[in-house]
Amino acid sequence: MQQIISSTAAVSDFGVLVANRRRTLGLSQRDPADRVCSVSGRATITRHELSRYERGVRLPGGTMMAVLAEVLDVPVEVLADAVTVAQEHRRRDSRTATRTS
């Protein structure tokens, strides 16, 4: 687990972290989506939803973050930190866009 923490801790973006971890595990987008459905008991998580996470279109809430952490074998704290960074980037980008309008 320590190797996972050190290799993902430098990643500052949630989507990049998820995509890199998935690829490191040798998984397609469908594989973790299917595992998330199995672990969460929700049959509505698709490959497309995982793609939205990886592209930064969506960010998971606490429950989904915990499930993703389990599926990707990453500490939930690492994912939570990456979500926080992504939220900060969104706020910064929003302020920049407002100033340039």
C-alpha positions in Angstrom: 0.0 0.0 0.0 2.9 2.4 0.7 3.9 2.3 -2.9 0.4 3.2 -4.0 0.4 6.2 -1.7 3.8 7.5 -2.8 3.1 6.9 -6.5 -0.3 8.7 -6.4 0.3 11.3 -3.8 2.1 13.5 -6.4 -0.9 13.5 -8.7 -2.9 16.6 -8.0 -5.9 16.0 -10.2 -8.6 13.4 -9.2 -9.3 12.4 -12.8 -5.7 11.8 -13.6 -5.2 9.9 -10.4 -8.2 7.6 -11.2 -7.1 7.0 -14.8 -3.5 6.4 -13.9 -4.4 3.9 -11.1 -6.9 2.1 -13.4 -4.2 1.8 -16.1 -1.6 0.6 -13.6 -4.0 -2.2 -12.6 -4.4 -3.1 -16.2 -8.1 -2.4 -16.2 -10.4 -1.0 -18.9 -12.9 1.6 -17.8 -15.6 -1.1 -17.8 -13.7 -3.2 -15.3 -13.7 -0.8 -12.3 -17.3 0.4 -13.3 -18.5 -3.2 -13.0 -16.6 -3.6 -9.6 -18.1 -0.3 -8.3 -21.6 -1.7 -9.2 -20.8 -4.9 -7.3 -19.3 -3.2 -4.2 -21.9 -0.4 -4.0 -24.9 -2.5 -5.0 -25.9 0.1 -7.6 -26.2 -1.2 -11.1 -26.1 2.3 -12.6 -22.4 3.0 -12.6 -21.2 2.6 -16.2 -18.0 3.0 -18.1 -19.3 6.4 -19.2 -19.6 7.5 -15.5 -16.1 6.4 -14.8 -15.0 8.4 -17.9 -16.7 11.5 -16.5 -14.7 11.0 -13.3 -11.4 10.6 -15.3 -12.1 13.7 -17.4 -13.0 15.8 -14.3 -16.6 16.4 -15.5 -17.9 14.9 -12.2 -16.4 14.4 -8.8 -17.6 11.7 -6.4 -19.2 12.2 -3.0 -18.1 10.5 0.1 -19.9 7.2 -0.4 -18.8 6.8 -4.0 -15.3 7.9 -3.1 -15.0 5.2 -0.5 -16.2 2.6 -3.1 -13.7 3.9 -5.7 -10.9 3.7 -3.1 -11.7 0.1 -2.4 -12.0 -0.8 -6.1 -8.8 1.0 -7.1 -7.0 -0.1 -3.9 -6.1 3.5 -3.0 -6.5 5.0 0.4 -9.7 7.1 0.6 -7.6 10.0 2.0 -5.6 10.1 -1.2 -8.8 10.3 -3.3 -10.3 12.9 -0.9 -7.1 15.1 -1.3 -7.3 14.8 -5.1 -11.0 15.8 -5.0 -10.2 18.8 -2.9 -7.5 19.9 -5.4 -9.9 19.4 -8.3 -12.5 21.5 -6.5 -9.9 24.3 -5.9 -9.0 24.2 -9.6 -12.6 24.5 -10.5 -13.0 27.5 -8.2 -9.9 29.2 -9.6 -10.9 28.5 -13.2 -14.3 29.9 -12.4 -12.9 33.1 -11.0 -10.5 33.5 -13.9 -13.3 33.1 -16.4 -15.4 35.7 -14.6 -12.6 38.2 -14.6 -12.0 37.8 -18.3 -15.7 38.1 -19.3 
